[in-house]
Amino acid sequence: MMVTQTLPSDLLTVRQVARRLAISERTVWRWTAQGLLPPPVHPHARSTRWRAADIALYLEQLSATGGNSAV
């Protein structure tokens, strides 16, 4: 019998983060490496996710600064 683990709905995949920020998945990885995006979490050994609340806060801060933080 195969057991499927579900991830909390408040965790976003790289694709979901890219869509929310209107950028490419590659840019998500690049900005993460540069420290521009909040750090991801690793719920499983081969899984990388971002907290939805962290991305929402990032978007709020970005709009408050006029969009200049992701340069």
N, C-alpha and C positions, 0 to 999 in steps of 0.2 A: 504494500500500500504506500502510495506517495503522499507525503505531507507537504502542503504548500503554505509557506509563510507569507503573510501579507504585511506590507509596510504601512506605517501610519499615513493617513491622507495629508498630513501637514508636511511631508517630505516630498521634494520635487526632483525630478530627473533633470539631467542636463538639457534635454529637449524642452521640458516645461519651463525651465529658467530662461532659455534662449527665446522662447515665444513671449514670455512675460516682459522681457527686456527689448524685444524686437532686434535681436542680434543673432549671429550664427552660433552654433554649438561650439565651434572652434574658438570663437571670441570669448565664450563663457570660460573655457579652459584657460585661455591666455590671461584674461582679467583675474581669474582665481589665482593663477601662478604669480601674477604681479601684485596681488594683495588688494586689488580694486573691489572685488566682490567678497562677501562674507565667506569664511571658510566652510567647506562642506563637512558633512558627517559621513561616517561609514557604517551603516547598520549591519552590513555583512562584509565578509572578506573581499568580495569582488563587486561591491556596490558602493557608489558614491551618490549622495543626495544632498540637497540644500534645504534648510528649514524654510518653509513658506513665510514665516514671520520675519526671518532675517532678510529675505528678498524684499518683502513689503517695506521694511524699515529702510533698506538701501534705496528703494524707489522714492520714499518720502524724503530722505536726505538729499537725493539727487535733484528732486524738484525744488527743494528749499535752497540749494546752492546754484540753481539755474542750469544744472546739467553739466557743470564743469569738473566734477570729481572723477569722471571716467575718461581721462585724457591720456 
